[in-house]
């Protein structure tokens, strides 16, 4: 089944998607900027965990490509965008608990979760620690953390600094090298991306780096029972494709799709990727019972 097209407006054109409702909430002294796109779909809402340093506006092109009836939840991680920067660093388990509390505050029970890049690690942690809250899992351009095949050293060095978010001109200049894919061919993509950036400052970025320092999901990926869609770019300088193959191999109920693009294919190929995700969310799939142990290169399409 493909995503449902927008209902026609009285003049025959497609109705625009519902606008986001932005709220800033406070949980134990931590303010979180949240955004909800209301929807009428019977599917659980889709919670988006974004990449490092990335405010929620950066995923809006992807959200606009989804079924307009699907309810979507996005948020700025602590220290990013409109969320306050904590005085102390945090780790992924603590952040997963904060997300669960955020969902409680917003009156959500079970959700589907998509994690992008750094947010993919957070999504894995949430699915593992709160299995009853996560029905299905989508992992895009991410890895198992410390147990991974790293990208090129020059790319990782640039990713270790928030400079591309603090200096838009620098971000535009290095975008082809760090994001790959369509960013190598279309300079306007980097300009559009930079125009949506809302930096939270250096400390918030470094806290995100600290959250992933030494973290890995490799030893418990086999315990993720949710149906999982793994999406990878074949020209991703940050997360080489072998890492996504490893995730699909280790997670019992996972399927892998390789996209002809770079690290930010969720944005640059939104019109092609959104129907894949909608089809996956709409399918009736049961949780895994046992680990099938396939070969790492087995599940691609």
N, C-alpha and C positions, 0 to 999 in steps of 0.2 A: 504494500500500500504506500502510495506517495503522500507527501504532505498536502493537506487540504488547502486549496487556493482561497484567497480572501473573498468574502461575500461581496457581490456587486453592489455598488452604491446606486441611488436612484437614477443617476445619469448613465449608468452602465459601466462605469469604471470601477476598478477594484478599491474597496475601502482600505484606508491606511491602517496599520497595526495600532493597537491601543497604546497610548503613551505610557511611559514609566511613571510611577508614583514614587518620588524620592522622600526618604525619611532619614533623620539622624537619630539613632537610639543610643542609650547608655546602659552598659552592662558592667557593674562593679568598677565604675570609674573609667571604663574604656568606651569611647564613643565610636560608633560604627555608622558609616554612611551606607544606606541600603537603597535599592531600587527594585520595585516590583512592577512587572507588566501584567496586569490582570488578564485572565483568560477564562474561557468557558469549556475547555477541553476536559474530558473525563480522565485524561492521563494525569499522573502526579506532576506537580510543578517541577520545572527544571532549574536547579541551582547551579550557578556558574562560579567556578573558582578560577580566578584570572592569574596571569603570569606575574613574574617579579617586577615590581615597580609600576604595574599597569593598573590605572584607574578604570572603573567600570565602563566609562564612555568608549573605551577602545574596543569593546566587544559588541557595540550596538549594531554595526553592519551585519554581524552574524545573527544577532537576535532578529533583525528585520527580515532575514531570509527564512526564519522558521515559520511554522504554521502560526498565523496570527491568533488562533484560539488557544495556543499553548501558554499557560502561565509561566512566567520566567522570574527568577529571583537573582539579583546580582548584588555585590557589595564591594566596598573598598576594604582591603585587609588593613589591620592596624599599621599606621605609618604611611599609608598610601592614599592619594587623593584627598577625600574629605573626612577620613577616619583619623582620630588622634594617634600620635606616636607614643607608645608606651615608654616608661622610663627604664624598664628592664627588658632584655631580650626574651624571646619566646621560642618554643619548639613546636613541631607539628602536632603532637598529641594535645597540647594545651590549646592550640588554635582550633583543632577539631572539636574540642569541648565548647569553645566559644561559639563556633558555628551552630552546634546543637542548641545552645542557649538562645542564639539569635533566632533560630527557627521557632523555638518555643515562644519567644517574645512576639514574633510576627504571626503566631497561631498556625504554624504548619506542622503536620505530622510527618508522613513519609514523602520523600522527594526522589526524583532522579537527579544524578549529579554529573556534571561535566567539568573536568579539570584540564587546564591548558598550561603546558610547560611547568613552571614552578607550581602552579595551582593543581597540576596533575598529581604531585606528591601529596598535597593537602587532601585531594579527593580520595586518593588511595587510603590515607590515614583515616578519613571520616568513614569510608565504606567498611574498613576493618574494625574500627572502634565502636561504630554505631550501625551495625548491620540491619537493625530493624528500621532505621530511618532512611536507608538508601535502598531503593528498589532496583535501579539499574545504574550502571557506571559507564561513562564515556571518558576515555583518556586520549588526549590530543597532544602530540609533540612533546612527550614527557619521558620519564625514565624511572628506574627503581632507586634512584639516588646515588649513593656512594659506590654501589656495585653497578657500574655502567662502563660503556666504551665512550670516553670523552670526545668532544668535538676538537677542532683545531686549537692549539694553544693561544694563537692570536685572538681568535673569537672568544674564548673563555676569559682571556685577560680583559677584553672590552666589556664583557658581561659582568665582570666583578666590580665594575664602577657604575654609579648612577649618572655619570656625566651625560649620557645620551638623553636622559630625561630632563636634566638641568639646563643643558645647552642644545636647543632644538636643531641648530645648524650642524652641530657635531653628529647628532642622531641621524639627520638626513644623509650626511656624508658616509657614515659607516653602515647604514641600513642594508645595502646590497650584500656586504660581506657577512654580516651576522644573521640576516634573515633568509638570504638566498631566494631561490624560486623567482616569483614574479617581481620581487624587489630588484633583481638584477637587470630586469628589462624595462621597467616602468618607473621613472624617477618621481612621477606624481604620487605614487603610493607612499613613498617616504614622507613627502610633504603633508599628505592627508593624515598619515599616522601621527606625525609630530604635532599637528594642529589640535589633536584631541587629547594630548598629554596634559595631565594635571598632577605635577610632581608633589609628593609629600615631603620631600627633603632627603638629605643624605642618610640620616639616622634610620629612618623607616626602611630604606633600601638595605642597609647593613644588617638590620634586625632580620629581614627576610633571608639574607645570605646565611646568617647564624642559624636560623631555623633548619636549614638544610645541611649544616656542617656535620658530616659523619653520619647523617641519617640514611637509612636504606629500608626498603620494604621487601627486599629480595627473599629474606628468610620467612616471611609470612604471606607472600603473595598467593601461595597455594590455599590459604584460608579465606581468600575473597571469593564468596560464593555467588555474588550477584552476576547476572548476565552482563558482560562487559564488551564494549565496542572500543577497539584500539585503532586510532587513526594516526597515520604517519605520513610525513612529507618525504619524497625521495631525493630532495635537494635541501636538506636541513643542516646547516653548518653547526648548529648548537647541539642537536640531538641526532646523532647518526642513526640510520634506519635499524641497525642491528639491535639497538636498545628497545625499540618498539616490538621487534620480533621476540625478544626475550620476555617482555611483559605478556604478550599473547601466549607464549609457551608456558609461563609459570602460573598464569591465572586460569583455573580449570574451565571456566565457561566463557572464554573470550574468543572474539573473531577479529582479524586484522584486515584493515583496508589501507592500501598505500595510495596516496594522492600525488599527482604529478605537480608538485610545487614545493615551497620551502617551509620555514618554521611557522609562518603566520598564515598557513593555508586556510585556517578557519575564517579569516577575514578576506583574503584575496580570492578564495574559491568558495565563498559563502553559498552562492546559488547552487553549487554542485554538492557541497558537503551537507548542507541542511537537510535535503531529502534523505540522504543516507542515515542521518541521525534520527529523523522523524520515523522512518521505516523501522529502525531498531527499537525505538521507544514504543511503537505501536504493536510490535510483534509479541505474541504470547510466548514467553520463555520461562522455564523453571530454573530455580537456583541449582547450582552444581551439587552433586552428591559426592563425587570422588574425582581425584586428579587423574586425567587420562595420560599424562606424560607424553605428548607428541614431540616430534623433532622441532627444534627452534625455527626452522624455515618452512614449517608445514602449512600454516594458515595465512594465505594471502589471497587477495582478489583484486 
